[in-house]
Amino acid sequence: MNKRFPVLSSLSNLLKIVGWLVVVAGVLYAVYEGIIEPTQPNHRFDSGDLFQLLSGVGIGLFGLVTVAFSELIGVLFAIEENTRIEK
């Protein structure tokens, strides 16, 4: 937790948690739509299933971008701390 920017630090931690939850949800959705649902009886893989599978992958990628953004905030905190001039 950064002492000088507590709100931004909390936001970074919140984004990291939400991002990983979105990644997990996207991967589970893609696995269900791409692997589990097409194996059900009387079901065949069509364009709607492909769209749902790609949507799950997109959701997972969005979660990864969110996690990367939260890590970027942490990197900027580290840069700020290492370049601060002590008086």
C-alpha positions in Angstrom: 0.0 0.0 0.0 1.4 3.3 -1.1 1.3 5.9 1.8 1.2 8.9 -0.5 -1.6 7.7 -2.7 -3.9 5.4 -0.7 -6.9 5.7 -3.0 -5.0 4.9 -6.1 -3.3 2.0 -4.4 -6.7 0.6 -3.2 -8.0 1.1 -6.7 -5.1 -0.9 -8.1 -5.7 -3.7 -5.7 -9.4 -3.7 -6.5 -8.7 -3.8 -10.3 -6.4 -6.7 -9.8 -9.0 -8.7 -7.9 -11.8 -7.9 -10.4 -9.5 -8.5 -13.4 -8.6 -12.0 -12.2 -12.3 -12.8 -11.5 -13.1 -11.7 -15.0 -10.3 -13.9 -16.4 -11.6 -16.9 -14.6 -15.2 -16.2 -15.6 -14.2 -15.8 -19.3 -12.1 -19.0 -19.4 -14.9 -21.0 -17.7 -17.5 -19.6 -20.2 -15.2 -20.3 -23.2 -14.6 -23.9 -21.9 -18.3 -24.5 -21.4 -19.3 -23.1 -24.8 -16.4 -24.6 -26.7 -16.0 -28.0 -25.1 -18.9 -29.0 -22.8 -22.0 -27.7 -24.6 -21.2 -29.1 -28.1 -20.8 -32.6 -26.6 -24.4 -32.6 -25.4 -26.9 -34.9 -27.2 -28.7 -33.4 -30.2 -26.3 -30.4 -30.3 -23.9 -29.4 -33.1 -21.3 -26.7 -33.2 -22.6 -23.8 -35.3 -21.9 -20.1 -35.8 -23.7 -19.1 -32.6 -21.5 -21.4 -30.6 -18.4 -20.0 -32.3 -19.5 -16.4 -31.3 -20.1 -17.5 -27.7 -16.7 -19.2 -27.6 -14.9 -16.1 -29.0 -16.9 -13.9 -26.5 -15.5 -16.0 -23.7 -12.0 -15.6 -25.0 -12.6 -11.9 -25.4 -13.8 -11.6 -21.8 -10.7 -13.4 -20.6 -8.5 -11.1 -22.6 -10.3 -8.1 -21.2 -9.6 -9.4 -17.7 -5.9 -9.8 -18.5 -5.8 -6.2 -19.7 -7.4 -5.1 -16.5 -4.8 -7.0 -14.4 -2.0 -5.5 -16.6 -3.3 -2.0 -16.0 -3.4 -2.6 -12.2 0.2 -3.8 -12.4 1.2 -0.7 -14.4 -0.1 1.4 -11.5 2.2 -0.6 -9.2 5.2 -0.1 -11.6 4.5 3.6 -11.6 4.5 3.6 -7.7 7.9 1.8 -7.7 9.3 4.3 -10.2 8.0 7.2 -8.1 9.5 5.7 -4.9 12.9 5.0 -6.5 13.3 8.4 -8.1 12.1 10.5 -5.1 14.6 13.0 -3.8 14.9 12.7 0.0 15.2 16.1 1.8 
